[in-house]
Amino acid sequence: MNRVNMREARRRLSEIVKDAERGQTTVITRRGRQVARVEPVGSAEGRVLPDLAEFRSTIQVKGKPLSQMVIAQRKESRY
């Protein structure tokens, strides 16, 4: 995996894309922190996002629905 800063990435973009076509990943940094990654398209296809259904079922909402609260606040602020 290559690392390049933002200025170098702008200057060498076509080379970085060619590297990605060959299967190599390049990380672009700004002030030493990773901000982007250029990688072959096939490497991202195999990733699966986690199922959040179980997590969502644990969330408990208290009080009125937000839509009702917004409508009530609007009515109060008008008068």
N, C-alpha and C positions, 0 to 999 in steps of 0.2 A: 504494500500500500504506500503510495506516494503522498507527501504532504507539500502543499504549496500555499503561499500567502495570496491574498486577493489580487495584488498588483501583478504578480507572476501568472496567476490564473487568467487574468484578462489578456495578458500578452501571449500566453501559450494555449489558449482555449482549443484550437483545432488539434493540437498535439495531445491534449488531455482527453479529448473525445476519441481520438484514434487509439489511445491507450485503453479506454473503456471498451472499444470494439474488440480489442485483443484480450479482454477479460481482466484488466487491471483496474483497481479502485484507486481514486485520488481524493484526498480530503483537502478541502479549501479552508484556510484559517484566516481569521482577522484578529490582529493583536494577540496571536498565540492561542486563540480559542477556536475550536471547530465550529464552522458555520454552515458548511455544505459538504455533500459527498457526491462525486460523479462515479457511477459504477455501471457495469453492464446491465442491460435491461433484464436479462434472464435471472440475475441474482435476486431481484426484488419480487419476482413472480411467485417464488416458493414460500414467501412469508405469509403466515396466517395470523390474522388479528384474533385476540382472545375473545371468548364468548362472555359477554357482560350480563347475561340474563340473571345469573345467580346473584351478582352484586346488586343489580337493580331491584331485585325482590327484597333485599335487606333494607332499602331506603324507606323510611317512614316519614310521611309528610304530615305536619301538624298545622292546624288552623285552616283559614279559608284558602281557596285557590287563588293564585296570584292575579288572575284576570279580574276576579271580583274585588280584590284589594285595589287594583289600579283604577277601576271604575269608581270606587268609593272615594279615592283620593282626588280624582278629577272633579267629582261633584262637589267635594268640600272646598276645593281651591277656587271654584267659580263663584261661590257665594260668600 
